[in-house]
């Protein structure tokens, strides 16, 4: 059974209600979740194998999505995340 049927509304109304509750469209949330999944897989895979395992159509699709969501290529994003590590504000650290 489809969500529209369960809720008794059309697909567009489901999208509107989702956006009102979450602040993002369902599609954007799925894109972000796929990107996060790709980052988790980045430790063991590379190139097209990484892109396909993360759910992208091909490596070019992965690069476009990373750039659209982060402004960086997949490799640059992973390297930047590895360099940053844990960040804590001085107020929380008691400084």
PyMOL Python script that loads the backbone (N, CA, C, O; Angstrom):
from pymol import cmd

cmd.read_pdbstr("""\
ATOM      1  N   UNK A   1       0.843  -1.176   0.000  1.00  0.00           N
ATOM      2  CA  UNK A   1       0.000   0.000   0.000  1.00  0.00           C
ATOM      3  C   UNK A   1       0.892   1.244   0.000  1.00  0.00           C
ATOM      4  O   UNK A   1       1.884   1.300   0.726  1.00  0.00           O
ATOM      5  N   UNK A   2       0.543   2.218  -0.798  1.00  0.00           N
ATOM      6  CA  UNK A   2       1.316   3.453  -0.921  1.00  0.00           C
ATOM      7  C   UNK A   2       0.958   4.428   0.197  1.00  0.00           C
ATOM      8  O   UNK A   2      -0.148   4.404   0.737  1.00  0.00           O
ATOM      9  N   UNK A   3       1.918   5.279   0.527  1.00  0.00           N
ATOM     10  CA  UNK A   3       1.730   6.257   1.591  1.00  0.00           C
ATOM     11  C   UNK A   3       0.550   7.176   1.305  1.00  0.00           C
ATOM     12  O   UNK A   3      -0.178   7.553   2.223  1.00  0.00           O
ATOM     13  N   UNK A   4       0.356   7.536   0.051  1.00  0.00           N
ATOM     14  CA  UNK A   4      -0.781   8.390  -0.315  1.00  0.00           C
ATOM     15  C   UNK A   4      -2.104   7.726   0.051  1.00  0.00           C
ATOM     16  O   UNK A   4      -3.034   8.378   0.525  1.00  0.00           O
ATOM     17  N   UNK A   5      -2.168   6.435  -0.175  1.00  0.00           N
ATOM     18  CA  UNK A   5      -3.392   5.692   0.144  1.00  0.00           C
ATOM     19  C   UNK A   5      -3.607   5.613   1.649  1.00  0.00           C
ATOM     20  O   UNK A   5      -4.732   5.761   2.125  1.00  0.00           O
ATOM     21  N   UNK A   6      -2.554   5.386   2.384  1.00  0.00           N
ATOM     22  CA  UNK A   6      -2.651   5.298   3.845  1.00  0.00           C
ATOM     23  C   UNK A   6      -3.126   6.630   4.417  1.00  0.00           C
ATOM     24  O   UNK A   6      -3.986   6.669   5.296  1.00  0.00           O
ATOM     25  N   UNK A   7      -2.550   7.727   3.902  1.00  0.00           N
ATOM     26  CA  UNK A   7      -2.895   9.059   4.411  1.00  0.00           C
ATOM     27  C   UNK A   7      -4.190   9.599   3.820  1.00  0.00           C
ATOM     28  O   UNK A   7      -4.780  10.529   4.370  1.00  0.00           O
ATOM     29  N   UNK A   8      -4.637   9.026   2.706  1.00  0.00           N
ATOM     30  CA  UNK A   8      -5.857   9.488   2.068  1.00  0.00           C
ATOM     31  C   UNK A   8      -5.703  10.820   1.362  1.00  0.00           C
ATOM     32  O   UNK A   8      -6.663  11.584   1.254  1.00  0.00           O
ATOM     33  N   UNK A   9      -4.489  11.108   0.874  1.00  0.00           N
ATOM     34  CA  UNK A   9      -4.225  12.356   0.145  1.00  0.00           C
ATOM     35  C   UNK A   9      -3.387  12.030  -1.091  1.00  0.00           C
ATOM     36  O   UNK A   9      -2.927  10.901  -1.265  1.00  0.00           O
ATOM     37  N   UNK A  10      -3.197  13.035  -1.942  1.00  0.00           N
ATOM     38  CA  UNK A  10      -2.393  12.856  -3.143  1.00  0.00           C
ATOM     39  C   UNK A  10      -0.904  12.944  -2.854  1.00  0.00           C
ATOM     40  O   UNK A  10      -0.479  13.335  -1.767  1.00  0.00           O
ATOM     41  N   UNK A  11      -0.125  12.569  -3.861  1.00  0.00           N
ATOM     42  CA  UNK A  11       1.336  12.561  -3.721  1.00  0.00           C
ATOM     43  C   UNK A  11       1.875  13.955  -3.406  1.00  0.00           C
ATOM     44  O   UNK A  11       2.767  14.096  -2.570  1.00  0.00           O
ATOM     45  N   UNK A  12       1.349  14.977  -4.060  1.00  0.00           N
ATOM     46  CA  UNK A  12       1.832  16.339  -3.819  1.00  0.00           C
ATOM     47  C   UNK A  12       1.542  16.776  -2.383  1.00  0.00           C
ATOM     48  O   UNK A  12       2.364  17.455  -1.767  1.00  0.00           O
ATOM     49  N   UNK A  13       0.388  16.395  -1.846  1.00  0.00           N
ATOM     50  CA  UNK A  13       0.055  16.752  -0.463  1.00  0.00           C
ATOM     51  C   UNK A  13       0.983  16.043   0.516  1.00  0.00           C
ATOM     52  O   UNK A  13       1.349  16.620   1.540  1.00  0.00           O
ATOM     53  N   UNK A  14       1.368  14.808   0.224  1.00  0.00           N
ATOM     54  CA  UNK A  14       2.330  14.090   1.064  1.00  0.00           C
ATOM     55  C   UNK A  14       3.646  14.850   1.063  1.00  0.00           C
ATOM     56  O   UNK A  14       4.254  15.034   2.118  1.00  0.00           O
ATOM     57  N   UNK A  15       4.100  15.299  -0.124  1.00  0.00           N
ATOM     58  CA  UNK A  15       5.337  16.075  -0.220  1.00  0.00           C
ATOM     59  C   UNK A  15       5.248  17.363   0.596  1.00  0.00           C
ATOM     60  O   UNK A  15       6.188  17.707   1.312  1.00  0.00           O
ATOM     61  N   UNK A  16       4.142  18.066   0.494  1.00  0.00           N
ATOM     62  CA  UNK A  16       3.965  19.317   1.250  1.00  0.00           C
ATOM     63  C   UNK A  16       4.019  19.071   2.755  1.00  0.00           C
ATOM     64  O   UNK A  16       4.688  19.800   3.488  1.00  0.00           O
ATOM     65  N   UNK A  17       3.318  18.048   3.204  1.00  0.00           N
ATOM     66  CA  UNK A  17       3.308  17.749   4.639  1.00  0.00           C
ATOM     67  C   UNK A  17       4.690  17.314   5.127  1.00  0.00           C
ATOM     68  O   UNK A  17       5.111  17.682   6.223  1.00  0.00           O
ATOM     69  N   UNK A  18       5.387  16.533   4.310  1.00  0.00           N
ATOM     70  CA  UNK A  18       6.736  16.102   4.659  1.00  0.00           C
ATOM     71  C   UNK A  18       7.638  17.318   4.780  1.00  0.00           C
ATOM     72  O   UNK A  18       8.378  17.446   5.755  1.00  0.00           O
ATOM     73  N   UNK A  19       7.583  18.209   3.802  1.00  0.00           N
ATOM     74  CA  UNK A  19       8.422  19.414   3.815  1.00  0.00           C
ATOM     75  C   UNK A  19       8.098  20.274   5.027  1.00  0.00           C
ATOM     76  O   UNK A  19       9.005  20.831   5.646  1.00  0.00           O
ATOM     77  N   UNK A  20       6.825  20.391   5.376  1.00  0.00           N
ATOM     78  CA  UNK A  20       6.436  21.194   6.543  1.00  0.00           C
ATOM     79  C   UNK A  20       6.975  20.587   7.838  1.00  0.00           C
ATOM     80  O   UNK A  20       7.366  21.316   8.750  1.00  0.00           O
ATOM     81  N   UNK A  21       6.997  19.268   7.919  1.00  0.00           N
ATOM     82  CA  UNK A  21       7.445  18.593   9.143  1.00  0.00           C
ATOM     83  C   UNK A  21       8.961  18.503   9.240  1.00  0.00           C
ATOM     84  O   UNK A  21       9.520  18.646  10.328  1.00  0.00           O
ATOM     85  N   UNK A  22       9.638  18.268   8.112  1.00  0.00           N
ATOM     86  CA  UNK A  22      11.068  17.996   8.126  1.00  0.00           C
ATOM     87  C   UNK A  22      11.893  19.208   7.699  1.00  0.00           C
ATOM     88  O   UNK A  22      13.025  19.386   8.148  1.00  0.00           O
ATOM     89  N   UNK A  23      11.325  20.033   6.837  1.00  0.00           N
ATOM     90  CA  UNK A  23      12.052  21.195   6.339  1.00  0.00           C
ATOM     91  C   UNK A  23      12.779  20.945   5.037  1.00  0.00           C
ATOM     92  O   UNK A  23      13.441  21.840   4.512  1.00  0.00           O
ATOM     93  N   UNK A  24      12.666  19.742   4.512  1.00  0.00           N
ATOM     94  CA  UNK A  24      13.272  19.354   3.240  1.00  0.00           C
ATOM     95  C   UNK A  24      12.261  18.532   2.457  1.00  0.00           C
ATOM     96  O   UNK A  24      11.333  17.963   3.031  1.00  0.00           O
ATOM     97  N   UNK A  25      12.445  18.473   1.149  1.00  0.00           N
ATOM     98  CA  UNK A  25      11.592  17.584   0.365  1.00  0.00           C
ATOM     99  C   UNK A  25      12.088  16.146   0.564  1.00  0.00           C
ATOM    100  O   UNK A  25      13.245  15.939   0.930  1.00  0.00           O
ATOM    101  N   UNK A  26      11.232  15.166   0.329  1.00  0.00           N
ATOM    102  CA  UNK A  26      11.675  13.775   0.465  1.00  0.00           C
ATOM    103  C   UNK A  26      12.876  13.462  -0.428  1.00  0.00           C
ATOM    104  O   UNK A  26      13.776  12.725  -0.024  1.00  0.00           O
ATOM    105  N   UNK A  27      12.889  14.020  -1.636  1.00  0.00           N
ATOM    106  CA  UNK A  27      13.989  13.748  -2.558  1.00  0.00           C
ATOM    107  C   UNK A  27      15.311  14.308  -2.043  1.00  0.00           C
ATOM    108  O   UNK A  27      16.338  13.634  -2.126  1.00  0.00           O
ATOM    109  N   UNK A  28      15.301  15.521  -1.515  1.00  0.00           N
ATOM    110  CA  UNK A  28      16.536  16.113  -0.986  1.00  0.00           C
ATOM    111  C   UNK A  28      17.028  15.308   0.216  1.00  0.00           C
ATOM    112  O   UNK A  28      18.229  15.076   0.354  1.00  0.00           O
ATOM    113  N   UNK A  29      16.127  14.887   1.073  1.00  0.00           N
ATOM    114  CA  UNK A  29      16.529  14.076   2.220  1.00  0.00           C
ATOM    115  C   UNK A  29      17.164  12.761   1.755  1.00  0.00           C
ATOM    116  O   UNK A  29      18.147  12.309   2.342  1.00  0.00           O
ATOM    117  N   UNK A  30      16.615  12.153   0.716  1.00  0.00           N
ATOM    118  CA  UNK A  30      17.205  10.914   0.174  1.00  0.00           C
ATOM    119  C   UNK A  30      18.579  11.174  -0.410  1.00  0.00           C
ATOM    120  O   UNK A  30      19.480  10.352  -0.247  1.00  0.00           O
ATOM    121  N   UNK A  31      18.761  12.312  -1.096  1.00  0.00           N
ATOM    122  CA  UNK A  31      20.077  12.653  -1.646  1.00  0.00           C
ATOM    123  C   UNK A  31      21.103  12.809  -0.534  1.00  0.00           C
ATOM    124  O   UNK A  31      22.234  12.340  -0.663  1.00  0.00           O
ATOM    125  N   UNK A  32      20.723  13.458   0.550  1.00  0.00           N
ATOM    126  CA  UNK A  32      21.629  13.654   1.688  1.00  0.00           C
ATOM    127  C   UNK A  32      21.959  12.313   2.336  1.00  0.00           C
ATOM    128  O   UNK A  32      23.112  12.054   2.680  1.00  0.00           O
ATOM    129  N   UNK A  33      20.958  11.469   2.501  1.00  0.00           N
ATOM    130  CA  UNK A  33      21.186  10.146   3.102  1.00  0.00           C
ATOM    131  C   UNK A  33      22.127   9.318   2.238  1.00  0.00           C
ATOM    132  O   UNK A  33      23.000   8.627   2.762  1.00  0.00           O
ATOM    133  N   UNK A  34      21.959   9.379   0.911  1.00  0.00           N
ATOM    134  CA  UNK A  34      22.849   8.631   0.016  1.00  0.00           C
ATOM    135  C   UNK A  34      24.270   9.167   0.108  1.00  0.00           C
ATOM    136  O   UNK A  34      25.224   8.389   0.094  1.00  0.00           O
ATOM    137  N   UNK A  35      24.426  10.481   0.204  1.00  0.00           N
ATOM    138  CA  UNK A  35      25.756  11.078   0.349  1.00  0.00           C
ATOM    139  C   UNK A  35      26.401  10.612   1.651  1.00  0.00           C
ATOM    140  O   UNK A  35      27.581  10.259   1.660  1.00  0.00           O
ATOM    141  N   UNK A  36      25.655  10.605   2.737  1.00  0.00           N
ATOM    142  CA  UNK A  36      26.190  10.137   4.016  1.00  0.00           C
ATOM    143  C   UNK A  36      26.595   8.668   3.924  1.00  0.00           C
ATOM    144  O   UNK A  36      27.627   8.271   4.465  1.00  0.00           O
ATOM    145  N   UNK A  37      25.788   7.868   3.243  1.00  0.00           N
ATOM    146  CA  UNK A  37      26.118   6.461   3.047  1.00  0.00           C
ATOM    147  C   UNK A  37      27.411   6.330   2.244  1.00  0.00           C
ATOM    148  O   UNK A  37      28.261   5.498   2.560  1.00  0.00           O
ATOM    149  N   UNK A  38      27.555   7.149   1.213  1.00  0.00           N
ATOM    150  CA  UNK A  38      28.769   7.118   0.393  1.00  0.00           C
ATOM    151  C   UNK A  38      29.996   7.460   1.226  1.00  0.00           C
ATOM    152  O   UNK A  38      31.045   6.834   1.072  1.00  0.00           O
ATOM    153  N   UNK A  39      29.873   8.443   2.103  1.00  0.00           N
ATOM    154  CA  UNK A  39      31.002   8.823   2.964  1.00  0.00           C
ATOM    155  C   UNK A  39      31.390   7.647   3.867  1.00  0.00           C
ATOM    156  O   UNK A  39      32.576   7.395   4.079  1.00  0.00           O
ATOM    157  N   UNK A  40      30.406   6.935   4.393  1.00  0.00           N
ATOM    158  CA  UNK A  40      30.696   5.768   5.229  1.00  0.00           C
ATOM    159  C   UNK A  40      31.426   4.685   4.435  1.00  0.00           C
ATOM    160  O   UNK A  40      32.296   4.002   4.977  1.00  0.00           O
ATOM    161  N   UNK A  41      31.082   4.525   3.162  1.00  0.00           N
ATOM    162  CA  UNK A  41      31.705   3.502   2.321  1.00  0.00           C
ATOM    163  C   UNK A  41      33.069   3.921   1.789  1.00  0.00           C
ATOM    164  O   UNK A  41      33.808   3.089   1.263  1.00  0.00           O
ATOM    165  N   UNK A  42      33.411   5.195   1.919  1.00  0.00           N
ATOM    166  CA  UNK A  42      34.628   5.725   1.302  1.00  0.00           C
ATOM    167  C   UNK A  42      35.900   5.102   1.856  1.00  0.00           C
ATOM    168  O   UNK A  42      36.934   5.132   1.190  1.00  0.00           O
ATOM    169  N   UNK A  43      35.850   4.551   3.030  1.00  0.00           N
ATOM    170  CA  UNK A  43      37.053   3.993   3.642  1.00  0.00           C
ATOM    171  C   UNK A  43      37.545   2.731   2.929  1.00  0.00           C
ATOM    172  O   UNK A  43      38.737   2.426   2.966  1.00  0.00           O
ATOM    173  N   UNK A  44      36.646   2.008   2.289  1.00  0.00           N
ATOM    174  CA  UNK A  44      37.044   0.745   1.696  1.00  0.00           C
ATOM    175  C   UNK A  44      36.959   0.683   0.182  1.00  0.00           C
ATOM    176  O   UNK A  44      37.445  -0.271  -0.424  1.00  0.00           O
ATOM    177  N   UNK A  45      36.348   1.687  -0.441  1.00  0.00           N
ATOM    178  CA  UNK A  45      36.135   1.633  -1.882  1.00  0.00           C
ATOM    179  C   UNK A  45      36.614   2.913  -2.548  1.00  0.00           C
ATOM    180  O   UNK A  45      36.805   3.936  -1.891  1.00  0.00           O
ATOM    181  N   UNK A  46      36.809   2.843  -3.881  1.00  0.00           N
ATOM    182  CA  UNK A  46      37.229   4.012  -4.639  1.00  0.00           C
ATOM    183  C   UNK A  46      36.566   4.017  -6.006  1.00  0.00           C
ATOM    184  O   UNK A  46      36.074   2.989  -6.471  1.00  0.00           O
ATOM    185  N   UNK A  47      36.555   5.171  -6.642  1.00  0.00           N
ATOM    186  CA  UNK A  47      36.109   5.316  -8.025  1.00  0.00           C
ATOM    187  C   UNK A  47      34.702   4.836  -8.288  1.00  0.00           C
ATOM    188  O   UNK A  47      33.794   5.027  -7.478  1.00  0.00           O
ATOM    189  N   UNK A  48      34.539   4.200  -9.450  1.00  0.00           N
ATOM    190  CA  UNK A  48      33.223   3.747  -9.884  1.00  0.00           C
ATOM    191  C   UNK A  48      32.648   2.696  -8.945  1.00  0.00           C
ATOM    192  O   UNK A  48      31.437   2.652  -8.732  1.00  0.00           O
ATOM    193  N   UNK A  49      33.504   1.851  -8.384  1.00  0.00           N
ATOM    194  CA  UNK A  49      33.043   0.823  -7.436  1.00  0.00           C
ATOM    195  C   UNK A  49      32.384   1.490  -6.225  1.00  0.00           C
ATOM    196  O   UNK A  49      31.344   1.037  -5.747  1.00  0.00           O
ATOM    197  N   UNK A  50      32.998   2.564  -5.739  1.00  0.00           N
ATOM    198  CA  UNK A  50      32.450   3.328  -4.609  1.00  0.00           C
ATOM    199  C   UNK A  50      31.116   3.947  -4.994  1.00  0.00           C
ATOM    200  O   UNK A  50      30.150   3.865  -4.236  1.00  0.00           O
ATOM    201  N   UNK A  51      31.057   4.562  -6.162  1.00  0.00           N
ATOM    202  CA  UNK A  51      29.828   5.219  -6.612  1.00  0.00           C
ATOM    203  C   UNK A  51      28.672   4.227  -6.712  1.00  0.00           C
ATOM    204  O   UNK A  51      27.571   4.503  -6.235  1.00  0.00           O
ATOM    205  N   UNK A  52      28.920   3.081  -7.327  1.00  0.00           N
ATOM    206  CA  UNK A  52      27.861   2.078  -7.492  1.00  0.00           C
ATOM    207  C   UNK A  52      27.420   1.492  -6.154  1.00  0.00           C
ATOM    208  O   UNK A  52      26.227   1.284  -5.933  1.00  0.00           O
ATOM    209  N   UNK A  53      28.367   1.226  -5.268  1.00  0.00           N
ATOM    210  CA  UNK A  53      28.025   0.670  -3.952  1.00  0.00           C
ATOM    211  C   UNK A  53      27.198   1.655  -3.131  1.00  0.00           C
ATOM    212  O   UNK A  53      26.381   1.245  -2.307  1.00  0.00           O
ATOM    213  N   UNK A  54      27.404   2.940  -3.352  1.00  0.00           N
ATOM    214  CA  UNK A  54      26.674   3.961  -2.604  1.00  0.00           C
ATOM    215  C   UNK A  54      25.306   4.264  -3.205  1.00  0.00           C
ATOM    216  O   UNK A  54      24.525   5.012  -2.616  1.00  0.00           O
ATOM    217  N   UNK A  55      25.005   3.691  -4.376  1.00  0.00           N
ATOM    218  CA  UNK A  55      23.688   3.865  -4.970  1.00  0.00           C
ATOM    219  C   UNK A  55      23.607   4.901  -6.080  1.00  0.00           C
ATOM    220  O   UNK A  55      22.511   5.285  -6.487  1.00  0.00           O
ATOM    221  N   UNK A  56      24.747   5.359  -6.572  1.00  0.00           N
ATOM    222  CA  UNK A  56      24.758   6.284  -7.694  1.00  0.00           C
ATOM    223  C   UNK A  56      24.755   5.501  -9.000  1.00  0.00           C
ATOM    224  O   UNK A  56      25.208   4.357  -9.050  1.00  0.00           O
ATOM    225  N   UNK A  57      24.244   6.124 -10.055  1.00  0.00           N
ATOM    226  CA  UNK A  57      24.172   5.462 -11.356  1.00  0.00           C
ATOM    227  C   UNK A  57      25.566   5.181 -11.897  1.00  0.00           C
ATOM    228  O   UNK A  57      25.828   4.106 -12.436  1.00  0.00           O
ATOM    229  N   UNK A  58      26.453   6.152 -11.748  1.00  0.00           N
ATOM    230  CA  UNK A  58      27.837   5.996 -12.164  1.00  0.00           C
ATOM    231  C   UNK A  58      28.694   7.011 -11.405  1.00  0.00           C
ATOM    232  O   UNK A  58      28.178   7.776 -10.591  1.00  0.00           O
ATOM    233  N   UNK A  59      29.984   7.016 -11.669  1.00  0.00           N
ATOM    234  CA  UNK A  59      30.896   7.898 -10.948  1.00  0.00           C
ATOM    235  C   UNK A  59      30.599   9.368 -11.230  1.00  0.00           C
ATOM    236  O   UNK A  59      30.707  10.202 -10.330  1.00  0.00           O
ATOM    237  N   UNK A  60      30.229   9.695 -12.463  1.00  0.00           N
ATOM    238  CA  UNK A  60      29.903  11.080 -12.808  1.00  0.00           C
ATOM    239  C   UNK A  60      28.683  11.563 -12.011  1.00  0.00           C
ATOM    240  O   UNK A  60      28.639  12.715 -11.579  1.00  0.00           O
ATOM    241  N   UNK A  61      27.702  10.687 -11.820  1.00  0.00           N
ATOM    242  CA  UNK A  61      26.523  11.020 -11.020  1.00  0.00           C
ATOM    243  C   UNK A  61      26.933  11.326  -9.586  1.00  0.00           C
ATOM    244  O   UNK A  61      26.438  12.277  -8.982  1.00  0.00           O
ATOM    245  N   UNK A  62      27.838  10.518  -9.045  1.00  0.00           N
ATOM    246  CA  UNK A  62      28.315  10.738  -7.684  1.00  0.00           C
ATOM    247  C   UNK A  62      29.019  12.087  -7.574  1.00  0.00           C
ATOM    248  O   UNK A  62      28.788  12.825  -6.616  1.00  0.00           O
ATOM    249  N   UNK A  63      29.862  12.415  -8.528  1.00  0.00           N
ATOM    250  CA  UNK A  63      30.595  13.679  -8.499  1.00  0.00           C
ATOM    251  C   UNK A  63      29.616  14.856  -8.564  1.00  0.00           C
ATOM    252  O   UNK A  63      29.757  15.822  -7.814  1.00  0.00           O
ATOM    253  N   UNK A  64      28.631  14.779  -9.454  1.00  0.00           N
ATOM    254  CA  UNK A  64      27.629  15.865  -9.564  1.00  0.00           C
ATOM    255  C   UNK A  64      26.864  16.054  -8.258  1.00  0.00           C
ATOM    256  O   UNK A  64      26.654  17.185  -7.818  1.00  0.00           O
ATOM    257  N   UNK A  65      26.452  14.961  -7.642  1.00  0.00           N
ATOM    258  CA  UNK A  65      25.696  15.049  -6.388  1.00  0.00           C
ATOM    259  C   UNK A  65      26.552  15.627  -5.258  1.00  0.00           C
ATOM    260  O   UNK A  65      26.083  16.480  -4.505  1.00  0.00           O
ATOM    261  N   UNK A  66      27.784  15.177  -5.136  1.00  0.00           N
ATOM    262  CA  UNK A  66      28.665  15.709  -4.099  1.00  0.00           C
ATOM    263  C   UNK A  66      28.871  17.204  -4.295  1.00  0.00           C
ATOM    264  O   UNK A  66      28.792  17.975  -3.339  1.00  0.00           O
ATOM    265  N   UNK A  67      29.136  17.614  -5.536  1.00  0.00           N
ATOM    266  CA  UNK A  67      29.345  19.040  -5.804  1.00  0.00           C
ATOM    267  C   UNK A  67      28.086  19.844  -5.516  1.00  0.00           C
ATOM    268  O   UNK A  67      28.164  20.941  -4.963  1.00  0.00           O
ATOM    269  N   UNK A  68      26.939  19.315  -5.881  1.00  0.00           N
ATOM    270  CA  UNK A  68      25.679  20.030  -5.655  1.00  0.00           C
ATOM    271  C   UNK A  68      25.388  20.198  -4.166  1.00  0.00           C
ATOM    272  O   UNK A  68      24.896  21.243  -3.741  1.00  0.00           O
ATOM    273  N   UNK A  69      25.691  19.173  -3.378  1.00  0.00           N
ATOM    274  CA  UNK A  69      25.344  19.202  -1.958  1.00  0.00           C
ATOM    275  C   UNK A  69      26.445  19.767  -1.061  1.00  0.00           C
ATOM    276  O   UNK A  69      26.158  20.319   0.002  1.00  0.00           O
ATOM    277  N   UNK A  70      27.710  19.631  -1.487  1.00  0.00           N
ATOM    278  CA  UNK A  70      28.812  20.059  -0.606  1.00  0.00           C
ATOM    279  C   UNK A  70      29.716  21.118  -1.220  1.00  0.00           C
ATOM    280  O   UNK A  70      30.455  21.800  -0.509  1.00  0.00           O
ATOM    281  N   UNK A  71      29.658  21.256  -2.540  1.00  0.00           N
ATOM    282  CA  UNK A  71      30.563  22.174  -3.218  1.00  0.00           C
ATOM    283  C   UNK A  71      31.929  21.569  -3.490  1.00  0.00           C
ATOM    284  O   UNK A  71      32.821  22.257  -3.988  1.00  0.00           O
ATOM    285  N   UNK A  72      32.107  20.298  -3.173  1.00  0.00           N
ATOM    286  CA  UNK A  72      33.394  19.618  -3.336  1.00  0.00           C
ATOM    287  C   UNK A  72      33.215  18.320  -4.114  1.00  0.00           C
ATOM    288  O   UNK A  72      32.113  17.777  -4.192  1.00  0.00           O
ATOM    289  N   UNK A  73      34.316  17.827  -4.692  1.00  0.00           N
ATOM    290  CA  UNK A  73      34.285  16.501  -5.294  1.00  0.00           C
ATOM    291  C   UNK A  73      34.237  15.470  -4.164  1.00  0.00           C
ATOM    292  O   UNK A  73      34.547  15.801  -3.020  1.00  0.00           O
ATOM    293  N   UNK A  74      33.856  14.238  -4.464  1.00  0.00           N
ATOM    294  CA  UNK A  74      33.813  13.222  -3.401  1.00  0.00           C
ATOM    295  C   UNK A  74      35.146  13.057  -2.677  1.00  0.00           C
ATOM    296  O   UNK A  74      35.180  13.019  -1.447  1.00  0.00           O
ATOM    297  N   UNK A  75      36.240  12.960  -3.426  1.00  0.00           N
ATOM    298  CA  UNK A  75      37.547  12.790  -2.791  1.00  0.00           C
ATOM    299  C   UNK A  75      37.933  13.966  -1.920  1.00  0.00           C
ATOM    300  O   UNK A  75      38.439  13.782  -0.813  1.00  0.00           O
ATOM    301  N   UNK A  76      37.697  15.183  -2.411  1.00  0.00           N
ATOM    302  CA  UNK A  76      38.027  16.379  -1.641  1.00  0.00           C
ATOM    303  C   UNK A  76      37.178  16.455  -0.372  1.00  0.00           C
ATOM    304  O   UNK A  76      37.666  16.854   0.685  1.00  0.00           O
ATOM    305  N   UNK A  77      35.912  16.072  -0.482  1.00  0.00           N
ATOM    306  CA  UNK A  77      35.035  16.104   0.686  1.00  0.00           C
ATOM    307  C   UNK A  77      35.528  15.122   1.757  1.00  0.00           C
ATOM    308  O   UNK A  77      35.604  15.472   2.935  1.00  0.00           O
ATOM    309  N   UNK A  78      35.856  13.911   1.350  1.00  0.00           N
ATOM    310  CA  UNK A  78      36.322  12.892   2.306  1.00  0.00           C
ATOM    311  C   UNK A  78      37.636  13.336   2.945  1.00  0.00           C
ATOM    312  O   UNK A  78      37.814  13.189   4.154  1.00  0.00           O
ATOM    313  N   UNK A  79      38.559  13.878   2.144  1.00  0.00           N
ATOM    314  CA  UNK A  79      39.840  14.351   2.698  1.00  0.00           C
ATOM    315  C   UNK A  79      39.614  15.494   3.686  1.00  0.00           C
ATOM    316  O   UNK A  79      40.242  15.538   4.743  1.00  0.00           O
ATOM    317  N   UNK A  80      38.721  16.413   3.343  1.00  0.00           N
ATOM    318  CA  UNK A  80      38.449  17.540   4.240  1.00  0.00           C
ATOM    319  C   UNK A  80      37.845  17.052   5.554  1.00  0.00           C
ATOM    320  O   UNK A  80      38.205  17.548   6.621  1.00  0.00           O
ATOM    321  N   UNK A  81      36.949  16.103   5.488  1.00  0.00           N
ATOM    322  CA  UNK A  81      36.340  15.560   6.705  1.00  0.00           C
ATOM    323  C   UNK A  81      37.379  14.857   7.567  1.00  0.00           C
ATOM    324  O   UNK A  81      37.321  14.934   8.794  1.00  0.00           O
ATOM    325  N   UNK A  82      38.318  14.179   6.940  1.00  0.00           N
ATOM    326  CA  UNK A  82      39.361  13.469   7.689  1.00  0.00           C
ATOM    327  C   UNK A  82      40.290  14.455   8.388  1.00  0.00           C
ATOM    328  O   UNK A  82      40.767  14.177   9.488  1.00  0.00           O
ATOM    329  N   UNK A  83      40.550  15.593   7.774  1.00  0.00           N
ATOM    330  CA  UNK A  83      41.439  16.596   8.355  1.00  0.00           C
ATOM    331  C   UNK A  83      40.796  17.353   9.505  1.00  0.00           C
ATOM    332  O   UNK A  83      41.481  17.738  10.453  1.00  0.00           O
ATOM    333  N   UNK A  84      39.493  17.570   9.434  1.00  0.00           N
ATOM    334  CA  UNK A  84      38.792  18.371  10.440  1.00  0.00           C
ATOM    335  C   UNK A  84      38.699  17.619  11.759  1.00  0.00           C
ATOM    336  O   UNK A  84      39.006  18.183  12.809  1.00  0.00           O
ATOM    337  N   UNK A  85      38.287  16.372  11.727  1.00  0.00           N
ATOM    338  CA  UNK A  85      38.132  15.604  12.961  1.00  0.00           C
ATOM    339  C   UNK A  85      37.037  16.164  13.848  1.00  0.00           C
ATOM    340  O   UNK A  85      36.023  16.651  13.349  1.00  0.00           O
ATOM    341  N   UNK A  86      37.226  16.102  15.138  1.00  0.00           N
ATOM    342  CA  UNK A  86      36.237  16.567  16.113  1.00  0.00           C
ATOM    343  C   UNK A  86      36.470  18.039  16.421  1.00  0.00           C
ATOM    344  O   UNK A  86      37.592  18.454  16.709  1.00  0.00           O
ATOM    345  N   UNK A  87      35.404  18.819  16.356  1.00  0.00           N
ATOM    346  CA  UNK A  87      35.500  20.240  16.636  1.00  0.00           C
ATOM    347  C   UNK A  87      34.592  20.554  17.815  1.00  0.00           C
ATOM    348  O   UNK A  87      33.426  20.159  17.828  1.00  0.00           O
ATOM    349  N   UNK A  88      35.127  21.269  18.809  1.00  0.00           N
ATOM    350  CA  UNK A  88      34.338  21.654  19.971  1.00  0.00           C
ATOM    351  C   UNK A  88      34.549  23.127  20.204  1.00  0.00           C
ATOM    352  O   UNK A  88      35.675  23.619  20.131  1.00  0.00           O
ATOM    353  N   UNK A  89      33.468  23.839  20.487  1.00  0.00           N
ATOM    354  CA  UNK A  89      33.601  25.280  20.716  1.00  0.00           C
ATOM    355  C   UNK A  89      34.304  25.545  22.049  1.00  0.00           C
ATOM    356  O   UNK A  89      34.193  24.742  22.975  1.00  0.00           O
ATOM    357  N   UNK A  90      35.032  26.676  22.154  1.00  0.00           N
ATOM    358  CA  UNK A  90      35.743  26.992  23.397  1.00  0.00           C
ATOM    359  C   UNK A  90      34.809  27.101  24.603  1.00  0.00           C
ATOM    360  O   UNK A  90      35.190  26.763  25.724  1.00  0.00           O
ATOM    361  N   UNK A  91      33.568  27.579  24.362  1.00  0.00           N
ATOM    362  CA  UNK A  91      32.628  27.712  25.481  1.00  0.00           C
ATOM    363  C   UNK A  91      32.272  26.352  26.073  1.00  0.00           C
ATOM    364  O   UNK A  91      32.149  26.214  27.290  1.00  0.00           O
ATOM    365  N   UNK A  92      32.108  25.353  25.216  1.00  0.00           N
ATOM    366  CA  UNK A  92      31.761  24.013  25.692  1.00  0.00           C
ATOM    367  C   UNK A  92      32.943  23.315  26.342  1.00  0.00           C
ATOM    368  O   UNK A  92      32.763  22.447  27.196  1.00  0.00           O
ATOM    369  N   UNK A  93      34.149  23.689  25.940  1.00  0.00           N
ATOM    370  CA  UNK A  93      35.346  23.051  26.469  1.00  0.00           C
ATOM    371  C   UNK A  93      35.766  23.654  27.815  1.00  0.00           C
ATOM    372  O   UNK A  93      36.685  23.159  28.467  1.00  0.00           O
ATOM    373  N   UNK A  94      35.081  24.727  28.217  1.00  0.00           N
ATOM    374  CA  UNK A  94      35.402  25.357  29.494  1.00  0.00           C
ATOM    375  C   UNK A  94      36.578  26.312  29.413  1.00  0.00           C
ATOM    376  O   UNK A  94      37.172  26.651  30.437  1.00  0.00           O
ATOM    377  N   UNK A  95      36.921  26.748  28.212  1.00  0.00           N
ATOM    378  CA  UNK A  95      38.049  27.676  28.038  1.00  0.00           C
ATOM    379  C   UNK A  95      37.665  29.102  28.332  1.00  0.00           C
ATOM    380  O   UNK A  95      38.501  30.000  28.231  1.00  0.00           O
TER     381      UNK A  95
END
""", "prot")
cmd.dss("prot")
cmd.show_as("cartoon", "prot")
cmd.util.cbc("prot")
cmd.orient("prot")
